[in-house]
Amino acid sequence: MLDPRVTKLAQLLCRHSLRLTPDDKVLIHAFDLPDDCVAEVVRVVMSTGAQAVVRLESGLVRRQIMHGLTTENVRTIANIEKYEMEQMTAYIALRGTANPLENAEAPSENLRLWSREYTTPVVFGVRVPKTKWVALRWPNPAMAMAAGMSTPAFEDFYFRVCTLDYAKMAAAAKPLAELMMKTDLVRVTAPGTDFTLSIKDIGAVPCTGEANIPDGECFSAPVKESVNGTVQFNTASLYEGKEFNNIRYVIKNGQIVEASAGGNTEKLNEILDTDAGARYFGEFAIGFNPYVLHPMKDTLFDEKIAGSLHFTPGNSYDPPGGNGNVSSIHWDTVLIQRPEYGGGEIWFDGTLVRKDGLFVLPELLALNPENLG
């Protein structure tokens, strides 16, 4: 029997995230999901009057493609899927692959080839700017293990996080977005971290269940050459099938001039040398999902952690909230500022906005976990 929570989540995707109408054509892109769950998403999509198109994929099959990839092959795939995406008005990504390190042994040059020839034209060229879209991971035992929970406990956590009251979150996030849109100089401090950036005239976008599930962030981007200082991230991050810990950047005039990550320092610098935009930042965002408190090496969850921020080398989104930086990478890396992670502060134009993970301005108190949960 289908879990009724799947129906509730599918309804959230269709009614809140995408606001589907009979005019929509929706691509449902599912990796390693149970057929009954995909079928239920299809049913709910079609109940809105929208057209449903389904693409089923496998993480294991994708791994094999990555190992044998050629430029001609990836361009063929990209041309087909770009055409497919151009026919759609909406996109739902359901990612259920059990092993996030499936591509750990894939050649780095192939992963970057995929990013350059597929991700840039298909994802950043069509899907992100030209469709209504929402992306989410699907719960499985591997995610439960990464979160340090039993599978049933994680499923309870997952559906609670993903189906929270996003209308309430949207109302609470509006004052933060308005404040960020008026802000010039941002300063961030934490153990090993002290950097400044300008977000003047960039804009800010509150994310409350429209594009990512779970959600809970407000993003902007630095004026490209305005970042100066040092950032020391305190969460692990997966990229190109490898785990990076203790990532540290020294930044001058917007550019990462020193980068280290313990034993993966050489690999980190290889990634940052992918193209001219990879050592500049394309996103600065503040996280506030009240139910996501600890990292689980899954970006869709970790970047929403209450009391966190993420700072992203690489490609920027289109305005508002984007700065025009272009790259084939986009690497959201998370710094948690709650006391148990070392604390920290965020300042806007000399005014303290958040301390040790809690907002301190009266108009922002509704975003703190005790008020948002």
URRAPE-V843226 format. One record per residue. N is the residue number from 1. D_LAST is the distance of its C-alpha to the last C-alpha in whole Angstrom. Layout:
# URRAPE-V843226
n->N d_last->D_LAST
n->N d_last->D_LAST
This chain:
# URRAPE-V843226
n->1 d_last->30
n->2 d_last->27
n->3 d_last->23
n->4 d_last->22
n->5 d_last->19
n->6 d_last->21
n->7 d_last->22
n->8 d_last->18
n->9 d_last->18
n->10 d_last->21
n->11 d_last->21
n->12 d_last->18
n->13 d_last->20
n->14 d_last->23
n->15 d_last->21
n->16 d_last->18
n->17 d_last->19
n->18 d_last->23
n->19 d_last->24
n->20 d_last->27
n->21 d_last->30
n->22 d_last->34
n->23 d_last->35
n->24 d_last->33
n->25 d_last->34
n->26 d_last->31
n->27 d_last->32
n->28 d_last->30
n->29 d_last->30
n->30 d_last->30
n->31 d_last->30
n->32 d_last->31
n->33 d_last->29
n->34 d_last->30
n->35 d_last->32
n->36 d_last->30
n->37 d_last->27
n->38 d_last->29
n->39 d_last->31
n->40 d_last->28
n->41 d_last->26
n->42 d_last->30
n->43 d_last->30
n->44 d_last->27
n->45 d_last->28
n->46 d_last->32
n->47 d_last->30
n->48 d_last->29
n->49 d_last->33
n->50 d_last->32
n->51 d_last->35
n->52 d_last->33
n->53 d_last->35
n->54 d_last->34
n->55 d_last->35
n->56 d_last->35
n->57 d_last->35
n->58 d_last->35
n->59 d_last->34
n->60 d_last->37
n->61 d_last->39
n->62 d_last->38
n->63 d_last->38
n->64 d_last->42
n->65 d_last->42
n->66 d_last->41
n->67 d_last->44
n->68 d_last->46
n->69 d_last->45
n->70 d_last->48
n->71 d_last->47
n->72 d_last->49
n->73 d_last->47
n->74 d_last->44
n->75 d_last->45
n->76 d_last->46
n->77 d_last->42
n->78 d_last->41
n->79 d_last->43
n->80 d_last->43
n->81 d_last->39
n->82 d_last->39
n->83 d_last->41
n->84 d_last->39
n->85 d_last->36
n->86 d_last->38
n->87 d_last->38
n->88 d_last->35
n->89 d_last->32
n->90 d_last->29
n->91 d_last->28
n->92 d_last->26
n->93 d_last->26
n->94 d_last->25
n->95 d_last->26
n->96 d_last->26
n->97 d_last->29
n->98 d_last->29
n->99 d_last->30
n->100 d_last->29
n->101 d_last->32
n->102 d_last->34
n->103 d_last->36
n->104 d_last->36
n->105 d_last->40
n->106 d_last->41
n->107 d_last->43
n->108 d_last->41
n->109 d_last->43
n->110 d_last->42
n->111 d_last->39
n->112 d_last->39
n->113 d_last->42
n->114 d_last->39
n->115 d_last->37
n->116 d_last->40
n->117 d_last->41
n->118 d_last->38
n->119 d_last->35
n->120 d_last->36
n->121 d_last->38
n->122 d_last->36
n->123 d_last->32
n->124 d_last->33
n->125 d_last->36
n->126 d_last->35
n->127 d_last->31
n->128 d_last->29
n->129 d_last->31
n->130 d_last->33
n->131 d_last->30
n->132 d_last->27
n->133 d_last->25
n->134 d_last->22
n->135 d_last->22
n->136 d_last->20
n->137 d_last->21
n->138 d_last->22
n->139 d_last->21
n->140 d_last->24
n->141 d_last->25
n->142 d_last->26
n->143 d_last->22
n->144 d_last->21
n->145 d_last->24
n->146 d_last->23
n->147 d_last->19
n->148 d_last->21
n->149 d_last->20
n->150 d_last->22
n->151 d_last->23
n->152 d_last->21
n->153 d_last->18
n->154 d_last->18
n->155 d_last->18
n->156 d_last->15
n->157 d_last->13
n->158 d_last->14
n->159 d_last->14
n->160 d_last->10
n->161 d_last->10
n->162 d_last->12
n->163 d_last->12
n->164 d_last->8
n->165 d_last->8
n->166 d_last->10
n->167 d_last->12
n->168 d_last->9
n->169 d_last->9
n->170 d_last->13
n->171 d_last->13
n->172 d_last->11
n->173 d_last->13
n->174 d_last->17
n->175 d_last->18
n->176 d_last->17
n->177 d_last->20
n->178 d_last->22
n->179 d_last->22
n->180 d_last->23
n->181 d_last->26
n->182 d_last->27
n->183 d_last->27
n->184 d_last->30
n->185 d_last->30
n->186 d_last->27
n->187 d_last->27
n->188 d_last->25
n->189 d_last->26
n->190 d_last->25
n->191 d_last->28
n->192 d_last->30
n->193 d_last->29
n->194 d_last->30
n->195 d_last->30
n->196 d_last->31
n->197 d_last->30
n->198 d_last->31
n->199 d_last->29
n->200 d_last->31
n->201 d_last->32
n->202 d_last->30
n->203 d_last->27
n->204 d_last->23
n->205 d_last->21
n->206 d_last->17
n->207 d_last->16
n->208 d_last->14
n->209 d_last->15
n->210 d_last->18
n->211 d_last->20
n->212 d_last->18
n->213 d_last->16
n->214 d_last->13
n->215 d_last->13
n->216 d_last->12
n->217 d_last->15
n->218 d_last->17
n->219 d_last->21
n->220 d_last->24
n->221 d_last->27
n->222 d_last->30
n->223 d_last->33
n->224 d_last->35
n->225 d_last->37
n->226 d_last->35
n->227 d_last->33
n->228 d_last->35
n->229 d_last->34
n->230 d_last->33
n->231 d_last->29
n->232 d_last->29
n->233 d_last->26
n->234 d_last->24
n->235 d_last->23
n->236 d_last->26
n->237 d_last->26
n->238 d_last->28
n->239 d_last->31
n->240 d_last->34
n->241 d_last->33
n->242 d_last->33
n->243 d_last->31
n->244 d_last->31
n->245 d_last->30
n->246 d_last->30
n->247 d_last->31
n->248 d_last->32
n->249 d_last->33
n->250 d_last->36
n->251 d_last->36
n->252 d_last->39
n->253 d_last->39
n->254 d_last->36
n->255 d_last->37
n->256 d_last->37
n->257 d_last->40
n->258 d_last->39
n->259 d_last->37
n->260 d_last->36
n->261 d_last->34
n->262 d_last->36
n->263 d_last->38
n->264 d_last->37
n->265 d_last->38
n->266 d_last->41
n->267 d_last->39
n->268 d_last->36
n->269 d_last->39
n->270 d_last->41
n->271 d_last->37
n->272 d_last->37
n->273 d_last->41
n->274 d_last->40
n->275 d_last->41
n->276 d_last->41
n->277 d_last->38
n->278 d_last->36
n->279 d_last->36
n->280 d_last->35
n->281 d_last->31
n->282 d_last->30
n->283 d_last->26
n->284 d_last->24
n->285 d_last->20
n->286 d_last->17
n->287 d_last->14
n->288 d_last->10
n->289 d_last->8
n->290 d_last->5
n->291 d_last->7
n->292 d_last->10
n->293 d_last->12
n->294 d_last->16
n->295 d_last->18
n->296 d_last->20
n->297 d_last->23
n->298 d_last->21
n->299 d_last->21
n->300 d_last->19
n->301 d_last->16
n->302 d_last->17
n->303 d_last->17
n->304 d_last->14
n->305 d_last->13
n->306 d_last->11
n->307 d_last->14
n->308 d_last->16
n->309 d_last->19
n->310 d_last->21
n->311 d_last->25
n->312 d_last->27
n->313 d_last->31
n->314 d_last->32
n->315 d_last->32
n->316 d_last->30
n->317 d_last->29
n->318 d_last->31
n->319 d_last->30
n->320 d_last->28
n->321 d_last->26
n->322 d_last->29
n->323 d_last->32
n->324 d_last->35
n->325 d_last->35
n->326 d_last->36
n->327 d_last->36
n->328 d_last->36
n->329 d_last->33
n->330 d_last->30
n->331 d_last->28
n->332 d_last->24
n->333 d_last->24
n->334 d_last->21
n->335 d_last->21
n->336 d_last->18
n->337 d_last->19
n->338 d_last->17
n->339 d_last->19
n->340 d_last->20
n->341 d_last->21
n->342 d_last->23
n->343 d_last->21
n->344 d_last->22
n->345 d_last->22
n->346 d_last->22
n->347 d_last->25
n->348 d_last->25
n->349 d_last->29
n->350 d_last->29
n->351 d_last->26
n->352 d_last->23
n->353 d_last->20
n->354 d_last->18
n->355 d_last->19
n->356 d_last->18
n->357 d_last->15
n->358 d_last->14
n->359 d_last->15
n->360 d_last->17
n->361 d_last->19
n->362 d_last->18
n->363 d_last->17
n->364 d_last->14
n->365 d_last->12
n->366 d_last->10
n->367 d_last->9
n->368 d_last->8
n->369 d_last->5
n->370 d_last->6
n->371 d_last->6
n->372 d_last->4
n->373 d_last->0
